[in-house]
Amino acid sequence: MHQPLKHDVAGKSHESGLLAPDTSGMNSYLADPALTDLLHIHLNDALFRHIEPHLDRLGALAGGHLDECARLADRHTPILHRRDRFGRDVQWIEYHPAYRELERAAFGEFGIHAMSIRKGILGWPDKYPVVAKHAFTFLFNQAEFGLGCPINVMASGEIKLEGAIAYAVGRLDRGFVQMAEMVNSSRLSNGVKSTALMRRAHHDAMTVAKNRVVFGSRIVDLPLGRRQLLKIGLATEQALSMSFLTADALDRAETGSQDAAALLRILTPTLKFRATRDARKVCGDAMEMRGGIGYIEEFATARLLRDAHLGSIWEGTGNIVALDALKRAIGRHGAESALAADLHARLDDSGEVPAGWRDRLHGLTDRAVSFAREVAARADNEAEARRATSLLYHVASAVTLAWEAGRIHARRGDARRLLLSRLVVDHRLASGDPFRLAENKVQDAIAGLLLGERDAGMAQVGELVLAA
């Protein structure tokens, strides 16, 4: 499911003596057919056709000019000047030109910050749905993570308001409600940005594995290498599906759907909790795939891993967000009912997916929701909050991947996303015997299809999903 590199990096790598190429020059949009598939699912045709040329351009910039700007901006960090040369208290910040170029692209050329609140961005006559906006967020953050907060939510900082005139921008008795709505947007943004880090790391790992030869074989053809690549890819695809599922819920909630608002209430902390934690592991494993040279600052992998650790702290640490999901979203608001209803409806609407697999996912949905309710019901179950939140995430992603597979297969004949649903169940939800050999012909066949570039129909995929 990985798009091969279109530029001749392999030849350049050999000439310069490098062990493996990196993703320099890769178009992050064209290299990501899964993103295109999900946009076809969640957006209408007219909007998709309008934004695709812009996504293509941003994808090219993210793998080229903006990536180089991000490297320079990371090396030449902003400098706070507290006084001028005469000692006067005139504070100002000096930015490297590369940082300003990143701002110009995000705020100026693409207008990512205003897409869902202002009409007319990139020539579209209306505001963009959140799904469309976060397609741009996803691509931009594969080049630069640090601008993510000011682009998508607000700029953080400490300011002096002595003697300032203030104007109410909303009802004064609804300040906390407005803050809570902002937290939904911020946590979704955080999840999308962490997913972007994973996708960039996944691209880098696949580029290494397909071009580096050890012991006479490419890494992608070796058993341990394949297993590590599948782990990197699975977490990435889970997060991508959950990000757009959550963005779609936000879009529907903003049109007045109470069911979508309840769904959003449980999805945002669940996405934020698991995707940001997975990003740390994925970026670390991708660095390991490249080896020790991936640790030095000349490669993006070091920056990705460093940035990934911020995501799980930003907008609430893991413990805080898991408690919010269990104690508040479920214990106080009953939002798990909306999640259960949504997941069951998606399975009922996935007639192309084998009935046996849909039945299994129905059962897992009920078990995950029941366990979350049990944890939320008693204060002395608090230590299980993280596990319960993870189970909700994994079940929701397994269902969503299956639902997406049916739609992608109907549109262009590729059902391989259903294989990811099985891997979630096998490796995130099933409690297997740790002393039993896990690899078999079925697992080999699944790995071959997911790491390859050939489409697979529902009949072939369905047999593998249901096989022992």
N, C-alpha and C positions, 0 to 999 in steps of 0.2 A: 504493500500500500504506500510505498515511498517512491516519489518521483525522482528519477535519476538526474544527476547534474547535466545541464545542457552545454556548459562551457568546458573547455579543455584544461581542467585543473590537473588531471592525472599526468598529462605530459609535462606540464610546468613543474609539478611536484617532483617528477623523476629527474628533470634537468637540474633542479636546485638541490637535490640530495635529501629532500624532506621524506620522512617515512610515509606520510599520507597528506592529501590536500585538506583544506578546510572549506568552509562554505562561502568564501569571498566571491562575490559576483553572482551568487544564487538569487533568483527571483523568488522571494518567500511566498508569493501568492501562487505562481505557476507550479511551484514545488509541493503544493499542498492541496491535492484533489479532495481531501476530506473537508476542508474549509468550503470549497466550492459546492460540494454536495449538501452541506448543512445550510448554506445560504439559499440554495434552491428549495430546500424544505421549508425554511422559515420566512422567506420573502416572496412577494409576488414577482412575476416575470418582468414587469416594467421597471420596477425598482432595481432588480438584480442587473438587468441589462444596462441601466444607467450607471450603477456604481462599479461594474466590473472593470472598465478601462482605468478608473481611478485606483482600484485595488491593484491592478496590474502595475501601474506606475509606482505606487507606494511599495509594492513588493520588490520591485527592482531597486528602488532607493534604499530600502531596508537592508538589502544584501550587498549594497555598494556604497554610495556616497554617505548615507546616514550612518551606516555601520562604522565607517572611518571617522566620521564626526564624533560618534559615541566613544570611540577609542581615545580620541584626542581630548574630548571633554572629561573623560574619566581620569586621564593622566594629568590634566591641567584643571584642577578643581577651582570653584569660585573662591575669591579672596575677599574677606570682609575688611574694609578700611573703616576704622572707628572715628578717625579725625582727619582733617585735611592737614596740609603741611604746616599750617600756622597753629595747629593744636586745637582748632575749633571743633566742637561736637557735630560734625557733618558726616554722618555714616553713609557709606555707599558700598556696593558690591561690584567687584570687577569680574567679568565673565570672559572666558576664552571665546574667540570667534566661532569655534566649532559648536559651543553650547548655543550661541545665538542662531546658528544655522539650523540646529535641531528645533529650536523654538519657531523659527520661520516656517519650517515644513509643517509642524504640528498645528500651530495656531494660524499661520498665514495661508499656505497653499491648500491644506486639506481642511482646516477648520474643525478638527476633531472635537475640540472642547465644546463647540456650539452646535454640533450636528443634531442633537435631540431636543434642542430648545429654541432654535432659530431657523426660520425658513430661508431658502435660497442658497444654502451651502452647496458648492460644486454644481450649481445650476439646477438643483432639484427644487421644485416649487413649494414643497411642504417641509415640515420637520422630518428628520429621519427617525424610524423606529430604533429602539436601543439595540436590537439585533444588528442592524446595519452599522450603527456607530461603532459597536465593539468589534466588528470585522476589521475596521481601521485601527482600533486600539490594539488588537491582536497582532497585526502586522508591524505597526510602529514599534511596539515594545520588544519585538524580536531584535531590533537594533538598539533601542535605548529604553531602559526601565526607569531611570531616575526622574524623567519628566512625567511619569505616569500620574502622579497625584495632581499636579496643577492642570494637566490636560483633562482629566476625567472628573475631578471633584472640586478641589479648591487648593490654593497655595497655602502651605502650613508656615507659621511663623509667629513671632512675638512682636506686637506693634504697640506704640503709644497712642492713646486716644485722648490725651489731655486737651480739653477745650474744643473737642471735635463736635460737629453737628451730626446727629444720628437720625435716620429715617426708618420707620417700620416698613419692612418688605413683606410682611404677612401679619396675620392676626396675632396679637400679643399673647392671647391665651392658648395659642397652638404652637408655641415655640418648640416644645419637646417633640410633638408629633412631627413637625417639619424636620427636626434633627433625626428622628427615627427613619423618616423617608430618605434622608440623605445617606444614612448609614446603609440602607439597602443598596443604594446606588454605589456607594463606596466599596462595600464588600463584594458586590458583583464585579466591579472594576478590578479589585484586588485579585479575584479569582481568574479573571481574563488575563491579567498581566502575568500571573504566575504560570498560566497555561502557555502564554507566549514564550516565557523562559524555557519551559519544557520542550516546546516545539523547536526552538532554536537549538537546544541541546540534542534533541532527537535527530535533527538534520545533521548536526556535526558528527554524532556517533555513527549514523548510517553512512556518511561520506567516508569516515575512517574505515569502517568495516568493509565497505565495497571496494576500497582501493588499496588497503594495506594487506600485504601477503606475508604470512608467517608459516614456517614449516611446509612451504609449498602450497598453501591454501589461503584464500581470502578469509578474513575474520568472519565475514557473514556466512561462510560455509562451515564453520567449526561449531560443534555442539554448545560449548560454553558461551561462545560469542553470540550465537543465535538466541540462547536463553536470556542473556543480558539485554540484547536488543529488544526482545519481546517485552521484558519488564519495563524498559524505558518507554517503548511505544504504547503499551497498554495504559499506563498511568496518564500519558499525554492525551490519548484518545478519550479516556474517561473524562478528563477535565474539559476537553473541547466540547464534548456532548453536554456535559452538565452546565458549562458556561452559557451555551446558547439556549438550553432549556430554561435556565434562570432568566436570561435576557428576554426570552419570549414571554415568560410569566410577568415580568415587569411591564412589558408593552401592553399586555392584556389588562393588567391591574390598573394602568393609567387610563384605560378607556372605561373604567368603572366596574370591572368584573370583581365581585367579592370573592369568588372561588379562586381566581388568580392571585388576589391579594393575600389570601390565606396560604396558598401554595408558595408564593414569594417569601412569606415570613419564615418558612422552614428551609427553603432552598438556599437563601443567601448565607446563613451561618453554616449550613452543611457544606456548601461549595467552598466557602472561605476556609473552613477548618481543614478539609481534606486536601484540596488542590494545592494550597500553599505549603502544606507539609510534604506532599508528594514531590513538589518542585525541588526541595532540598535534596532528596534522594536521587531524583532523575538527573539533576545537574551534576551531582557528584559522580554518578555512574557513567555519565557521558564523558566527564573529564578522565575517568579511569580508562575508558575505551581508547582515548587518544594516548594515554600514558603520561609519564612525568613531564613531557614537554607541554602538555595541556595545562599545567599549573602556572606557567609563566604568563606574564601579562600581555605577551604578543598575540596570544590566542584568546578568543572570546569566552572560552570555557571558564576561565578564572573569574571573569566579571559576572558570568551567569550564576555561578555558584555563590558568589558573594551577595549578589542581589536577591537570590532565592531565599536567603535567610531573613531578609527584611520582610518579605511577604507574610510570613507566619507570625510576625510580631505586630505589623501594621494593622490598625483597626481591630485590635483585640488579639491577645495571645490564644494559643490553642485551648487552654483550659477555660478561658473566659467565653470564647465563642461556642465551645461544646456545651457549657452550662446555659448559654443563651438559647441554643437549639433545644435542649432538653427541658430545662426548668421554665423557660418563658414561652418559646414558640409552641411547645407541646403542653407543658404543665399548666400554663396560664391561658393560652389561646387555642389549644386543640388543633393546631395547624397540621398535625400528622394525618388527620382525616382527609384533608384536601390533597395531601401527597398520595395517600393510598388510593383515593378516587381517581386521581390523574393517572397514576401508573397502571391501574387496572383498566382504565379506559384506553390507554395506548396499546395495551396487549390485546384487548378486544378488537381494536382497530387495525391489527396486524395480521390479517388473514393469510398472507403469504408465508409467514413464519410457521414452521412446523408446530402442530397443536401440542405435541409432547413438551416442547420447549416453552411454549407459552404457559402451559399448566405448571411447569416447574417454577417459572418466574412469578406467576400468581401466588403460589405457595410461599416463596421467599419474601415477597412483598408483605404478605400478612404476618409472617414471623418477625420481620424487621420492625414493622410498625408496632406489633404487640410487645416486643422487647423494649422498644423506646418508651412506650407508655408505662411499662413496669418500672423502668429506671426513673422516669419522671415523677412517678407517684409517691416515692418515699425519699426523704432527705438522706437516709443512710445508704442509698444506692448511688450517691454522687460520684463515687470513684469509677462507676461504669459509664459515665457520660460520654467520654471520648470514644469508647468502643461502640456504644449505641449510635453515636453520630456517624462514625465510620461505616457501620452496617447500613444505615439509611442511604449514605452516599453510594456505596457499592451496589446495593439493590437498585436504586434509582438509575444508576449509570448502566447496569446490565439490561434493565427494561428499555431505557432510552436507546441504547445501541441496537437492540433487536428491532425496535420501532423504526429507527432510521434505516436499518438494513432493508426492511420491506419497501420503504419509499425509494431508496436509491436503486434497488433492484427493479422496481417498476419503471423507473425513469431511464436507466441505462444498463440494466442487466448485471449489476455487480452486487452480490450479497455478502461480501467478505466481512462487513461490519458485524454481522451476526457471530462470527468466530470470536470477535473481541468480547461479545456478551458471554460466550461460554468461558473464555479465559478469566473473566471477572468472577464468575461463579466458582470455577476450579481453584483459583489462586487467592481470592479475597473472601470467599464465603464458605467454602467447603473445608471441613476439618479432617484432613486426610491422615493416613498412617505415616508418621515421619520416617519409618524404617522400610517403607515400600518404595521400590523404584517407580519414579513418576513418568519417565519417558517411554513412549511407545509409538507405534506407527501412526496412530491418530494424532498425537501431539506433533509428530514430525510433519505430517501433512498440513496441519493447521499452521505451523511455523513457516512452511514453504510458501503457502498462499499469502500470509500476512507480510512476509519479508520480500515477496516477489512483486512483480508489476503486472501480472496477468489477472484479469477479472475472473470471478467464479460465480456461477449461477446458483439459484436457491436450492436446486435439487442436490448439487454436489455439496454445498455448504450445510444443508439440512442433515445429510447423512453424517457428516463429521460432528455436528453439534449434538446429535442424539446418540453417537457411538459411545461405547464404554471406554 
